[in-house]
Structures are given as C-alpha cells and as structure tokens.
C-alpha cells in the first residue's frame, strides 16, 4: 500500500480492514500506529472495550477471531493490535489461518486490525520484485514498509519540527545534528526536544552548529570522528584527550580503528577530487556525503598531500591487521598510531 493512500484513509477517518506496519524505521511505525488509534478510538471512556492489544511472536488466531466477531461498545469502530508477530517463520498452516482470519475480518468492516512488525520479522521484497508474502497478501493487508530514512528526508523532517517550535536552523546545523546524533528518528526526536528547550531557556530564536556540538548527544561514530579530526588538525594533545574520553566510555578499540580507517579513506577520495578541480558541491553530489562532514574534510585537505593521506590510511590498516593477528592491539595500538602519524 502506498503511504499517501493510507494517509488519505486516515484523513477521511475510513479505516477498517488489516494493516501491517513494518520496516527498519521504528519511529514512523509507532507514529502511524498512534494515528490509527486516534482515528479509530474516538471515545476514551469506551477504549477499554474497543481497543485490544496482544503481544507475541506467535499469533493466537482463535483469540483474534473471537475479538473480531465481538461487536464494539457504544462506538462505530474497534481496534485490535498485535505487536511484534513473526511472519517470517510461519508455516503454511499458519498462513492459511491468517487467510481465514482475514475472511472473518472482511465480514466486520467496523474492525481495524493492525500488526506492528519488527525489522526482519516479515519477508519484504523490493520495488521491482515483491516477496512471496507480499504477492500472497498485498490485496488483503495494507502493507506499509518504513525503510531507514535518507539524509534528505531527515533534513526536511528535522527542519519541519524545529519550525513548528519557532526555532530557525540552517542546513549546516541540521547536517551537524545528523552527524553527531545519528539517523534514528527516535533518537533525533529526543534531541529536537532537548535542543528546543535549550534554545527557549536562553531566549534563542535559532540553533547553530555550535549549539548542536554543545548540547546534542554524540554517537560512537561522532566520537571517533572527533579523534580523527584532532589527528587531521595535527593536534596530538587533542587526539590523546579524545582517545581518553573514548576509553572512559569503553568504546571498542576495533570499532575506533574501523571508523578512523573509513574517515581516512573518505579523506583520500576528497583530496583526489579536489586535485581534479572539483568543488564542494560537485564532491557532495558525487559522494552523497554529509555536508557537515565534507566541510571538515575540505578544511583538512591542505594539510595532506594525497601520498601522506594514503600512507596514514595504510598505517591504520597495519594497526588493524596487527590487532587481529597477534600484534599490538587495543588502545595501545591507537596511541602508537597517534604518536607516529600526528
């Protein structure tokens, strides 16, 4: 089912039938489940009688059948939720029971049945090739797949939320927030709330990059980039301070090495593109790189020849190999790398 069609049904208040909320983006699944609840359950006084919630990997089809056939009380509609069933492992006998349940549901248009499905718990295809489950049930279940949002979609979503709070932002600041706090909409929603409270408590009408860096929570990737950025700036003291902070947070050294290797690999790419005469916009279009991150790479590029950046990357690869195959490992290996390369 297309999301726009589903939104139109919500707006018209005409649901009924079966819907499946699935995919990677938990925030959107829960957001639209809340929208369904508001649409179907219009009187909180009778919600106890008209809103049923079940949990479990295995669906109790007998319980569902009984609930579907039980009429709503003092309401035109009734909502039944089954949270986190696993369709991926269903046998043919279970799929036949699901079809029979949908047959019963067809005879009760006043009932809305929703399956809230975890990532990977149902077989999903692609835009070009549907899965067997989709081919079998797409005409009977409104399957709504919420994949991980793209950077462009997240930037639009973030701006919309800040605008609704009367807080202005820039694309660079929003890119910094994505880089610092990651791409989980659930996490970003909490960061938006925190940043808006911060701005309002200080009488600020806008949020900038410095505010993001001061207030927003950071991911391990961001912390690793802080270490890498210190190295790129040729600041050994800041690099060791950043590493000490990561030690205190017990971030796995192999994770640190892997993320640093990716940063230097991207740096080499940026340096080569700059050497070919490409500008920032061209590089951003070619690499699909976060604008905030790209700005740091471009600032660091003059400090490195392509050969030096490649040598640093090779040194990191040696550190990684040594850690995996009996050489110097852990934080000690990273400290040696900082001493040699900064």
LINVENRA-V96676 format. One record per pair of residues at least 24 apart in sequence whose ideal C-beta (glycine too) atoms are under 10 Angstrom apart, sorted by sequence separation. I is the first residue (numbers start at 0). GAP is how many residues later the second one is. If there is no record, write none. Layout:
# LINVENRA-V96676
i=I gap=GAP
i=I gap=GAP
This chain:
# LINVENRA-V96676
i=10 gap=24
i=14 gap=24
i=15 gap=24
i=48 gap=24
i=49 gap=24
i=50 gap=24
i=150 gap=24
i=153 gap=24
i=190 gap=24
i=191 gap=24
i=226 gap=24
i=269 gap=24
i=272 gap=24
i=273 gap=24
i=2 gap=25
i=6 gap=25
i=9 gap=25
i=12 gap=25
i=13 gap=25
i=14 gap=25
i=47 gap=25
i=48 gap=25
i=49 gap=25
i=59 gap=25
i=79 gap=25
i=166 gap=25
i=190 gap=25
i=272 gap=25
i=311 gap=25
i=314 gap=25
i=315 gap=25
i=5 gap=26
i=9 gap=26
i=12 gap=26
i=45 gap=26
i=48 gap=26
i=49 gap=26
i=50 gap=26
i=51 gap=26
i=52 gap=26
i=53 gap=26
i=54 gap=26
i=55 gap=26
i=58 gap=26
i=114 gap=26
i=116 gap=26
i=168 gap=26
i=189 gap=26
i=190 gap=26
i=219 gap=26
i=222 gap=26
i=269 gap=26
i=270 gap=26
i=274 gap=26
i=314 gap=26
i=8 gap=27
i=11 gap=27
i=12 gap=27
i=45 gap=27
i=49 gap=27
i=50 gap=27
i=51 gap=27
i=52 gap=27
i=53 gap=27
i=54 gap=27
i=55 gap=27
i=56 gap=27
i=57 gap=27
i=58 gap=27
i=116 gap=27
i=118 gap=27
i=150 gap=27
i=157 gap=27
i=160 gap=27
i=164 gap=27
i=189 gap=27
i=223 gap=27
i=265 gap=27
i=269 gap=27
i=270 gap=27
i=273 gap=27
i=6 gap=28
i=9 gap=28
i=10 gap=28
i=44 gap=28
i=45 gap=28
i=46 gap=28
i=49 gap=28
i=50 gap=28
i=51 gap=28
i=52 gap=28
i=53 gap=28
i=54 gap=28
i=55 gap=28
i=56 gap=28
i=57 gap=28
i=58 gap=28
i=86 gap=28
i=112 gap=28
i=113 gap=28
i=114 gap=28
i=116 gap=28
i=118 gap=28
i=150 gap=28
i=156 gap=28
i=160 gap=28
i=163 gap=28
i=164 gap=28
i=166 gap=28
i=187 gap=28
i=222 gap=28
i=227 gap=28
i=265 gap=28
i=268 gap=28
i=269 gap=28
i=272 gap=28
i=273 gap=28
i=311 gap=28
i=2 gap=29
i=5 gap=29
i=9 gap=29
i=12 gap=29
i=44 gap=29
i=45 gap=29
i=48 gap=29
i=49 gap=29
i=50 gap=29
i=51 gap=29
i=52 gap=29
i=53 gap=29
i=54 gap=29
i=55 gap=29
i=56 gap=29
i=87 gap=29
i=118 gap=29
i=153 gap=29
i=166 gap=29
i=179 gap=29
i=186 gap=29
i=219 gap=29
i=226 gap=29
i=230 gap=29
i=266 gap=29
i=267 gap=29
i=270 gap=29
i=271 gap=29
i=311 gap=29
i=5 gap=30
i=8 gap=30
i=9 gap=30
i=42 gap=30
i=44 gap=30
i=49 gap=30
i=50 gap=30
i=51 gap=30
i=52 gap=30
i=53 gap=30
i=54 gap=30
i=55 gap=30
i=56 gap=30
i=77 gap=30
i=84 gap=30
i=86 gap=30
i=87 gap=30
i=113 gap=30
i=153 gap=30
i=157 gap=30
i=161 gap=30
i=164 gap=30
i=165 gap=30
i=168 gap=30
i=176 gap=30
i=186 gap=30
i=262 gap=30
i=266 gap=30
i=269 gap=30
i=270 gap=30
i=274 gap=30
i=310 gap=30
i=311 gap=30
i=40 gap=31
i=42 gap=31
i=53 gap=31
i=56 gap=31
i=57 gap=31
i=58 gap=31
i=79 gap=31
i=80 gap=31
i=81 gap=31
i=82 gap=31
i=83 gap=31
i=84 gap=31
i=85 gap=31
i=153 gap=31
i=156 gap=31
i=157 gap=31
i=160 gap=31
i=164 gap=31
i=166 gap=31
i=167 gap=31
i=175 gap=31
i=180 gap=31
i=217 gap=31
i=219 gap=31
i=223 gap=31
i=227 gap=31
i=231 gap=31
i=265 gap=31
i=266 gap=31
i=269 gap=31
i=270 gap=31
i=274 gap=31
i=39 gap=32
i=42 gap=32
i=45 gap=32
i=46 gap=32
i=56 gap=32
i=57 gap=32
i=64 gap=32
i=76 gap=32
i=77 gap=32
i=78 gap=32
i=79 gap=32
i=80 gap=32
i=81 gap=32
i=82 gap=32
i=83 gap=32
i=84 gap=32
i=85 gap=32
i=87 gap=32
i=88 gap=32
i=89 gap=32
i=150 gap=32
i=152 gap=32
i=156 gap=32
i=160 gap=32
i=163 gap=32
i=164 gap=32
i=166 gap=32
i=175 gap=32
i=176 gap=32
i=179 gap=32
i=186 gap=32
i=219 gap=32
i=222 gap=32
i=223 gap=32
i=226 gap=32
i=227 gap=32
i=230 gap=32
i=231 gap=32
i=273 gap=32
i=41 gap=33
i=42 gap=33
i=60 gap=33
i=63 gap=33
i=67 gap=33
i=76 gap=33
i=77 gap=33
i=78 gap=33
i=79 gap=33
i=80 gap=33
i=81 gap=33
i=82 gap=33
i=83 gap=33
i=84 gap=33
i=87 gap=33
i=89 gap=33
i=149 gap=33
i=157 gap=33
i=161 gap=33
i=165 gap=33
i=166 gap=33
i=172 gap=33
i=173 gap=33
i=175 gap=33
i=178 gap=33
i=179 gap=33
i=222 gap=33
i=223 gap=33
i=226 gap=33
i=227 gap=33
i=230 gap=33
i=262 gap=33
i=266 gap=33
i=267 gap=33
i=270 gap=33
i=307 gap=33
i=40 gap=34
i=41 gap=34
i=63 gap=34
i=67 gap=34
i=75 gap=34
i=76 gap=34
i=77 gap=34
i=78 gap=34
i=79 gap=34
i=80 gap=34
i=81 gap=34
i=82 gap=34
i=83 gap=34
i=85 gap=34
i=86 gap=34
i=87 gap=34
i=105 gap=34
i=148 gap=34
i=153 gap=34
i=157 gap=34
i=160 gap=34
i=161 gap=34
i=164 gap=34
i=165 gap=34
i=172 gap=34
i=174 gap=34
i=175 gap=34
i=176 gap=34
i=177 gap=34
i=220 gap=34
i=223 gap=34
i=224 gap=34
i=227 gap=34
i=228 gap=34
i=262 gap=34
i=266 gap=34
i=269 gap=34
i=270 gap=34
i=271 gap=34
i=39 gap=35
i=41 gap=35
i=58 gap=35
i=60 gap=35
i=61 gap=35
i=64 gap=35
i=68 gap=35
i=74 gap=35
i=76 gap=35
i=77 gap=35
i=78 gap=35
i=79 gap=35
i=80 gap=35
i=81 gap=35
i=82 gap=35
i=85 gap=35
i=86 gap=35
i=87 gap=35
i=101 gap=35
i=104 gap=35
i=147 gap=35
i=148 gap=35
i=156 gap=35
i=160 gap=35
i=164 gap=35
i=172 gap=35
i=173 gap=35
i=175 gap=35
i=176 gap=35
i=179 gap=35
i=180 gap=35
i=181 gap=35
i=183 gap=35
i=219 gap=35
i=223 gap=35
i=224 gap=35
i=227 gap=35
i=231 gap=35
i=270 gap=35
i=39 gap=36
i=40 gap=36
i=57 gap=36
i=60 gap=36
i=64 gap=36
i=67 gap=36
i=68 gap=36
i=71 gap=36
i=84 gap=36
i=85 gap=36
i=86 gap=36
i=87 gap=36
i=104 gap=36
i=147 gap=36
i=148 gap=36
i=167 gap=36
i=169 gap=36
i=171 gap=36
i=172 gap=36
i=175 gap=36
i=176 gap=36
i=179 gap=36
i=180 gap=36
i=181 gap=36
i=182 gap=36
i=219 gap=36
i=222 gap=36
i=223 gap=36
i=226 gap=36
i=227 gap=36
i=267 gap=36
i=270 gap=36
i=39 gap=37
i=40 gap=37
i=60 gap=37
i=63 gap=37
i=67 gap=37
i=70 gap=37
i=83 gap=37
i=84 gap=37
i=94 gap=37
i=98 gap=37
i=101 gap=37
i=102 gap=37
i=147 gap=37
i=157 gap=37
i=161 gap=37
i=166 gap=37
i=167 gap=37
i=168 gap=37
i=169 gap=37
i=171 gap=37
i=172 gap=37
i=174 gap=37
i=175 gap=37
i=178 gap=37
i=179 gap=37
i=180 gap=37
i=181 gap=37
i=220 gap=37
i=221 gap=37
i=224 gap=37
i=262 gap=37
i=266 gap=37
i=270 gap=37
i=271 gap=37
i=38 gap=38
i=39 gap=38
i=40 gap=38
i=58 gap=38
i=65 gap=38
i=68 gap=38
i=69 gap=38
i=71 gap=38
i=94 gap=38
i=97 gap=38
i=98 gap=38
i=101 gap=38
i=166 gap=38
i=167 gap=38
i=168 gap=38
i=169 gap=38
i=172 gap=38
i=173 gap=38
i=176 gap=38
i=177 gap=38
i=179 gap=38
i=180 gap=38
i=181 gap=38
i=220 gap=38
i=223 gap=38
i=224 gap=38
i=227 gap=38
i=267 gap=38
i=270 gap=38
i=271 gap=38
i=39 gap=39
i=58 gap=39
i=60 gap=39
i=61 gap=39
i=64 gap=39
i=67 gap=39
i=68 gap=39
i=70 gap=39
i=71 gap=39
i=97 gap=39
i=101 gap=39
i=145 gap=39
i=148 gap=39
i=165 gap=39
i=166 gap=39
i=167 gap=39
i=168 gap=39
i=169 gap=39
i=172 gap=39
i=176 gap=39
i=178 gap=39
i=179 gap=39
i=181 gap=39
i=219 gap=39
i=223 gap=39
i=227 gap=39
i=266 gap=39
i=267 gap=39
i=269 gap=39
i=270 gap=39
i=38 gap=40
i=39 gap=40
i=60 gap=40
i=63 gap=40
i=64 gap=40
i=67 gap=40
i=70 gap=40
i=165 gap=40
i=166 gap=40
i=167 gap=40
i=168 gap=40
i=171 gap=40
i=172 gap=40
i=175 gap=40
i=178 gap=40
i=181 gap=40
i=218 gap=40
i=263 gap=40
i=267 gap=40
i=268 gap=40
i=63 gap=41
i=69 gap=41
i=94 gap=41
i=98 gap=41
i=179 gap=41
i=180 gap=41
i=220 gap=41
i=267 gap=41
i=36 gap=42
i=58 gap=42
i=67 gap=42
i=68 gap=42
i=94 gap=42
i=97 gap=42
i=164 gap=42
i=168 gap=42
i=178 gap=42
i=179 gap=42
i=220 gap=42
i=266 gap=42
i=267 gap=42
i=35 gap=43
i=60 gap=43
i=67 gap=43
i=89 gap=43
i=97 gap=43
i=168 gap=43
i=178 gap=43
i=179 gap=43
i=266 gap=43
i=36 gap=44
i=66 gap=44
i=161 gap=44
i=166 gap=44
i=177 gap=44
i=264 gap=44
i=267 gap=44
i=35 gap=45
i=67 gap=45
i=87 gap=45
i=161 gap=45
i=179 gap=45
i=263 gap=45
i=264 gap=45
i=266 gap=45
i=267 gap=45
i=32 gap=46
i=66 gap=46
i=86 gap=46
i=175 gap=46
i=178 gap=46
i=179 gap=46
i=263 gap=46
i=266 gap=46
i=263 gap=47
i=265 gap=47
i=32 gap=48
i=263 gap=48
i=264 gap=48
i=63 gap=49
i=263 gap=49
i=32 gap=50
i=86 gap=50
i=262 gap=50
i=263 gap=50
i=260 gap=51
i=261 gap=51
i=263 gap=51
i=264 gap=51
i=259 gap=52
i=260 gap=52
i=263 gap=52
i=264 gap=52
i=259 gap=53
i=260 gap=53
i=262 gap=53
i=263 gap=53
i=260 gap=54
i=261 gap=54
i=260 gap=55
i=58 gap=56
i=259 gap=56
i=260 gap=56
i=257 gap=58
i=260 gap=58
i=51 gap=59
i=256 gap=59
i=259 gap=59
i=260 gap=59
i=15 gap=60
i=20 gap=60
i=49 gap=60
i=256 gap=60
i=259 gap=60
i=15 gap=61
i=49 gap=61
i=51 gap=61
i=52 gap=61
i=53 gap=61
i=54 gap=61
i=56 gap=61
i=14 gap=62
i=15 gap=62
i=17 gap=62
i=19 gap=62
i=20 gap=62
i=256 gap=62
i=257 gap=62
i=12 gap=63
i=13 gap=63
i=52 gap=63
i=232 gap=63
i=256 gap=63
i=12 gap=64
i=14 gap=64
i=56 gap=64
i=228 gap=64
i=231 gap=64
i=19 gap=65
i=21 gap=65
i=231 gap=65
i=256 gap=65
i=232 gap=66
i=233 gap=66
i=252 gap=66
i=253 gap=66
i=256 gap=66
i=19 gap=67
i=228 gap=67
i=231 gap=67
i=232 gap=67
i=256 gap=67
i=224 gap=68
i=227 gap=68
i=228 gap=68
i=231 gap=68
i=230 gap=69
i=231 gap=69
i=233 gap=69
i=253 gap=69
i=39 gap=70
i=228 gap=70
i=232 gap=70
i=233 gap=70
i=252 gap=70
i=253 gap=70
i=39 gap=71
i=40 gap=71
i=221 gap=71
i=224 gap=71
i=228 gap=71
i=231 gap=71
i=39 gap=72
i=227 gap=72
i=231 gap=72
i=256 gap=72
i=38 gap=73
i=256 gap=73
i=39 gap=74
i=255 gap=74
i=259 gap=74
i=36 gap=75
i=253 gap=75
i=255 gap=75
i=35 gap=76
i=252 gap=76
i=253 gap=76
i=256 gap=76
i=36 gap=77
i=231 gap=77
i=252 gap=77
i=255 gap=77
i=256 gap=77
i=259 gap=77
i=263 gap=77
i=35 gap=78
i=251 gap=78
i=252 gap=78
i=255 gap=78
i=252 gap=79
i=253 gap=79
i=17 gap=80
i=35 gap=80
i=211 gap=80
i=231 gap=80
i=250 gap=80
i=252 gap=80
i=256 gap=80
i=32 gap=81
i=230 gap=81
i=252 gap=81
i=31 gap=82
i=17 gap=83
i=32 gap=83
i=208 gap=83
i=246 gap=83
i=17 gap=84
i=31 gap=84
i=246 gap=84
i=16 gap=85
i=245 gap=85
i=29 gap=86
i=208 gap=86
i=17 gap=87
i=28 gap=87
i=243 gap=87
i=246 gap=87
i=16 gap=88
i=17 gap=88
i=28 gap=88
i=227 gap=88
i=242 gap=88
i=245 gap=88
i=246 gap=88
i=15 gap=89
i=16 gap=89
i=28 gap=89
i=15 gap=90
i=25 gap=90
i=28 gap=90
i=16 gap=91
i=242 gap=91
i=243 gap=91
i=15 gap=92
i=16 gap=92
i=25 gap=92
i=242 gap=92
i=15 gap=93
i=17 gap=93
i=18 gap=93
i=19 gap=93
i=20 gap=93
i=21 gap=93
i=25 gap=93
i=14 gap=94
i=15 gap=94
i=16 gap=94
i=17 gap=94
i=18 gap=94
i=19 gap=94
i=20 gap=94
i=21 gap=94
i=22 gap=94
i=23 gap=94
i=24 gap=94
i=239 gap=94
i=242 gap=94
i=13 gap=95
i=14 gap=95
i=15 gap=95
i=16 gap=95
i=17 gap=95
i=18 gap=95
i=19 gap=95
i=20 gap=95
i=21 gap=95
i=22 gap=95
i=23 gap=95
i=238 gap=95
i=239 gap=95
i=242 gap=95
i=14 gap=96
i=15 gap=96
i=16 gap=96
i=17 gap=96
i=18 gap=96
i=19 gap=96
i=20 gap=96
i=21 gap=96
i=22 gap=96
i=23 gap=96
i=238 gap=96
i=241 gap=96
i=14 gap=97
i=15 gap=97
i=16 gap=97
i=17 gap=97
i=18 gap=97
i=19 gap=97
i=21 gap=97
i=22 gap=97
i=14 gap=98
i=21 gap=98
i=238 gap=98
i=239 gap=98
i=14 gap=99
i=21 gap=99
i=22 gap=99
i=238 gap=99
i=239 gap=99
i=21 gap=100
i=238 gap=100
i=21 gap=101
i=22 gap=101
i=236 gap=101
i=19 gap=102
i=21 gap=102
i=235 gap=102
i=238 gap=102
i=239 gap=102
i=235 gap=103
i=238 gap=103
i=19 gap=104
i=237 gap=104
i=235 gap=105
i=236 gap=105
i=230 gap=106
i=235 gap=106
i=226 gap=107
i=230 gap=107
i=233 gap=107
i=234 gap=107
i=229 gap=108
i=233 gap=108
i=232 gap=109
i=230 gap=110
i=231 gap=110
i=178 gap=111
i=226 gap=111
i=230 gap=111
i=31 gap=112
i=177 gap=112
i=178 gap=112
i=179 gap=112
i=229 gap=112
i=19 gap=113
i=177 gap=113
i=178 gap=113
i=19 gap=114
i=31 gap=114
i=174 gap=114
i=175 gap=114
i=177 gap=114
i=178 gap=114
i=28 gap=115
i=30 gap=115
i=174 gap=115
i=175 gap=115
i=176 gap=115
i=177 gap=115
i=27 gap=116
i=28 gap=116
i=29 gap=116
i=174 gap=116
i=175 gap=116
i=19 gap=117
i=28 gap=117
i=173 gap=117
i=174 gap=117
i=175 gap=117
i=178 gap=117
i=19 gap=118
i=27 gap=118
i=173 gap=118
i=174 gap=118
i=17 gap=119
i=26 gap=119
i=27 gap=119
i=171 gap=119
i=172 gap=119
i=174 gap=119
i=175 gap=119
i=22 gap=120
i=24 gap=120
i=25 gap=120
i=27 gap=120
i=170 gap=120
i=171 gap=120
i=174 gap=120
i=19 gap=121
i=20 gap=121
i=21 gap=121
i=22 gap=121
i=23 gap=121
i=24 gap=121
i=27 gap=121
i=170 gap=121
i=17 gap=122
i=18 gap=122
i=19 gap=122
i=20 gap=122
i=21 gap=122
i=22 gap=122
i=23 gap=122
i=24 gap=122
i=26 gap=122
i=16 gap=123
i=17 gap=123
i=18 gap=123
i=19 gap=123
i=20 gap=123
i=21 gap=123
i=22 gap=123
i=23 gap=123
i=24 gap=123
i=171 gap=123
i=16 gap=124
i=17 gap=124
i=18 gap=124
i=19 gap=124
i=20 gap=124
i=21 gap=124
i=22 gap=124
i=23 gap=124
i=24 gap=124
i=16 gap=125
i=17 gap=125
i=18 gap=125
i=19 gap=125
i=20 gap=125
i=21 gap=125
i=22 gap=125
i=23 gap=125
i=14 gap=127
i=24 gap=128
i=27 gap=129
i=26 gap=130
i=8 gap=133
i=154 gap=135
i=5 gap=136
i=151 gap=136
i=154 gap=136
i=0 gap=137
i=4 gap=137
i=150 gap=137
i=5 gap=138
i=149 gap=138
i=150 gap=138
i=4 gap=139
i=150 gap=139
i=0 gap=140
i=1 gap=140
i=150 gap=140
i=0 gap=141
i=2 gap=141
i=0 gap=142
i=1 gap=142
i=2 gap=142
i=0 gap=143
i=2 gap=143
i=0 gap=144
i=30 gap=154
i=29 gap=155
i=30 gap=155
i=29 gap=156
i=26 gap=157
i=27 gap=157
i=24 gap=158
i=25 gap=158
i=26 gap=158
i=27 gap=158
i=30 gap=158
i=24 gap=159
i=25 gap=159
i=26 gap=159
i=23 gap=160
i=24 gap=160
i=25 gap=160
i=26 gap=160
i=24 gap=161
i=26 gap=161
i=26 gap=162
